[in-house]
Amino acid sequence: MTGSAIEVRELTRLYRRKGKPELRALDRVTLTVPRGEVHGLLGPNGAGKTTLCRVLSTVLLPSSGDAAVLGRDVVRQAEEVKRLIGIVFGGDRGLYPRLTGRQNLDLWASLYGLHRKARRVRVAELLERMGLSERAEERVQTYSRGMKQRLHLARGLVCDPGVLLLDEPTVGMDPVAAHDFRELVRELRTGGHTVLLTTHDMAEAAALSDRVSFLDNGRLTLTASPEAVGDVVSSHERLEVRGLPAALRARVAALPAVAAVTAVDGDTTRIETETPEAVRAVLLLLVEEGITDIARTRPSLEEVYLHLVGDRGMAVGG
């Protein structure tokens, strides 16, 4: 393994189920995340995102293949890995609602082996950083969803980890709380932390990630920057045209490598193509016929994602 923050090679995780076919939650996944990168891990429910996080955090053993965090093997050097990572889950998991915010963090700091004085300083720093100092002595059960998630992030940072695993961190948050949380993640990137972020939120992944990877049915289908993903899937090149007559619409649909011609509203037609050459052919035909109200649009990360997983969408896939 190299000096990357996360390195996974041919990683497979199987679940054996009595009376049922073997479930392959991860299927020969290979992924490298450099130090200091925010890496988005996208996929539908059951794609393998959380399973990968659990292997990297030493909670699950791989069935085959290798995984390392900051050069430490997750199986042979599990205790070292645990001291180097922080984990943040979405929702209310992992917090003690009857304890105060300060008590929660103090407990986790003690589990990481920080002595009393160091714990006091570290907990105070994190409460201040997360904007929780004024509510630190109140029970967590009185916190809003956004406050709980900031406390989750503080908990994940107690050991000042080199790698932070964020598993659906903004699930259930209102838009304001989610926005604040994303700003905190950007600060972590600026501070040199490596972040692996699992999400189905395409806007979140595009806004935060240096690169994104797509998982589907346990397989890694694509890794690229959010900006580059649209270029990788050429079938999502498209034009939106206003005032396209029905007869001309049929001629456009008959051109080679035109994948779809659909009405978006009463006056707008969307034309999807499979190649850049098809885009040029469509534009040439439209201009020759005097159609000039044309917009070329770039596919969103969500559209590319749906293309990669097909019509299955967010259905559970194992």
N, C-alpha and C positions, 0 to 999 in steps of 0.2 A: 504494500500500500504506500501511496505517496504522501506528501505533506499537505494534501487537501484537507479542508474542514470535514467533509463527508465523502467517503468513497465506498461505493457498493459495486460488487462484481458478481454477475450471474446469481443473484440472490433469489432463492425460492423458499416459499413458506407453504406447507401443506397442512390441511386439517383433515384428519381421518374421522369419518362419521359412521357410526354403526348403522348398517343396513342402507347406507346411501353412498353415492359415488364420492371419491376423494375430492375435496375442495382445494383448488390451487389459488390461494389468496394473493401470492406474489409468484410471478413466473419469469425467472431468469432476468431479473431487473439489474441493469448496469447504469450507474449514475455517479457523476463526480460534481461536487459543489465546492468551488474554491473558497478560501478564507475571505471573509468580509462581504460575501454575497447574500442577498435576500433571494431565495429560490422558492417560487410558487409551485406547489404540487396540486394539480387539478384532476378531478375525476368525479364520476357519479358515486352515489352511495354504494358501498361494497366494491369499489374499484381496487382497493388495496392501500389507500393513503394512510389510514390509521395503523394498519398492520406494519407498514414500513416504519412509521414513527415508533411503534412498540419494539420492533427489532433494534432500531438505532438506540433506543433508551434502555436496552437490555431486558425489557419485560418479557419478550418472546425470543426464543431461540430460532435461528434460521434452520430450515430443513436441509438446505445445501447452499453453497456459495459463501461469499465473504462480505463483511461490512466493517468499516472502521470509522471512528470519530476522532479527529485530530491525531491520526496515526495510531490510535489504540483499537485493537480488535474487540468487537462488542461481545465476543464469547470468551476469549482467553484473558482479556483485560477488562472484564465487566466492571469491577470496582473502580478502576481509574476512569472509565467512561462516565460512570454515574457522577463523579465529582466534577466533570468537565461540561456537563450539559444542564440546561434548564428546560423545563417542560411546562407549557401553558395549554390547558384544555378550554374548550368553549363551555358555556353553561355554568352550573354551580358546582361541578365536581371538584373535589380537592380542597374545599374550604370548610372550616368549622364555624357554623353560623352562630353558635352561642358564645364564641370567643370574640374579642375585639379584633379590629384590624391589626393593631400592634401585637397582640398575643399570637395571632396566626403567623405573622412573619417571624416573631421571636421563636416560635416552635420550630418552624422550618429551618431557621438559621442554626438552631441547636442541633438539629438532625444532620446538618452539613458539618458539624464540628466546630462552629465558631464559639469562642469563649465569651464570657458574659460582657466584657467591655466592648469587644469587637462586634458582638451581636447588637448591642445597644446603638453603637454608631451606625452600623450597616442598616439596621431597621429604620432608624431616623432618616437616613439619607434616602432610602427608597420611598418612605411615606411622603417625604417632601417632593421627590421627583415625580411621583404619581399624583400629586395634588390631593393627598389623603390625610395630611397632618391634622387638619381641623376636626376630622371624624375618627381619628386613630383610636380613641378610647371608647368608641361605640361598638356595639355588637354587629357582626357582619350581617346578621339577619335583617338589620334595618337599612342596609345599603341598597342602592339602586343597582340595576343590571350593569350599567357602565362602571360604577364604582367597584363592584365585585370583579369585573374583568380587569380593571387596573390593579386590583389587589392580586389577582392571578398572575399578572405580568410581574409585579413586584416579587411575588413568591418565586417565579422562575428565574429572577435575577439575583436572588439572595447570594448564590455562590459565585457571582460575577462570571457566568459561564462563557466559554468560547463559542459554544453552539447553543442556539435556542430553538426548540421545536414548538411551533405554534399549531395546534390541531384545532381547526375551525374556531379561531379565537373570538370572532365577532358574532357567532351564532346567537340569535335572540336579542341582539342589541338594537336600540333605536338608532336612527341615522346620526344623531349628534354624538352619541357615545362611540359609535363605530368610527366616525371621523377622528375623534380624539385619540382613539386607540391606534389608528393608522399613523397619526403624527408621532406617537411614541415609538412605533416600529421604525419609522424613518430616522428618528434620533438614534436608535440602536445601530442602524446601518452606518450612520455618520461616525459613531463611536467604534466602528470596526468589528462589531459582532456579526457572526454568521447566523442567518435565520432560515429555517425550513418551515414554510407556511403551507398548511393544507387547507384547501377551501373549495366550495363550489362557486364562490362569488367571483365572476369573471372581472368585474370592475375593480374589485379589491386586488386581485392578482396582477392585473395590468398596471394599477397605480403603484404598487409596492415592490414588485419583483424586478430584479435584474434579468432573470431568465425564468421560464416556466417549463414544467414537464407535465405531460398528460399521461395518466394511468387509466387503463380500462381493462376490466377482467384480469387484473393482476399484471398486465403487461405495460411496459413503457412504450408509448406510441410515438412520442415526439418530445424533443427538448430544444428550445430556442428562446430568443428574447421576445417579449410581448410584441414589439414592433415588427419582428421578422416572421412571426407566426403566420400572419396574413399572406406573406409572400410564398410561404412554403406550400400552402394549400391553394393551388392555382384555380381550382374549380369554383372558388368563391370570388373571383374577379367579376365585377358587375357594373352595369350602367343603369341609371334611372333616367327615363325619357318621358317628357311631357308632350301630349298631343300626338301620340303615335296611332295612325289609322289602323283599323283591323286588318286590312289587306297587307299593309307593310309589316305589321306584326307577324303575319304568317310567313312572309319572306325572310324576316330575321330569324324566326324559329327554324327555318330550313337550312340555315347556314351551317357549315361544318363546325363542330365543337361548341355549339350553343347548347347549354345544358337545360336552360329553362327560360321561358318568357311568361311572366305573370303580371296581372294587374294589381297594383298596390292600392290605388284608390280610383276614383272615377276618371282621372285624367293622367295618371302616372303609371308607366310600365317598367317593371324591373327585368333586366336581361342578365342572366348569369352565364358565364362562359367557362370553358375548360382550359383555354390557353391564351397567352397574350396575343397570338396571331388572330384568334377569333375576335378579340376586342377590337383590333384594328379593322378587321373585315366589317364588323357591325358599324363602327364609326363611319367608315367609308360609305357604306350603303345609306346610312341615315343622312349624312351631309349631302350626298348626291340627290336625295329626295327632298331636300330643303328642311330637314328636321335639325334644329340647332339648340333646342332647350334640353341639354344633356348634362347629366352629372355623373362623374365616375366616383364611386364610393369604395372605401377600403373596408374589408370585412372586420367585424369586431372580434375580440378574443372569444366571446361566447359563441358566435357563429362558427368559428373554426373548431371550437370544442365540440359543438353539436355535429359538425361534419365528421369529425374523427370518431365519435362514438356511435354515429348513425342514428337511427330512429329510436334506439333504446332509451335515450334521454337520461333521466335521473332514476330510472328503475334500478332496483337492487340487482346486482350482477354477481354477487359472491364475494 
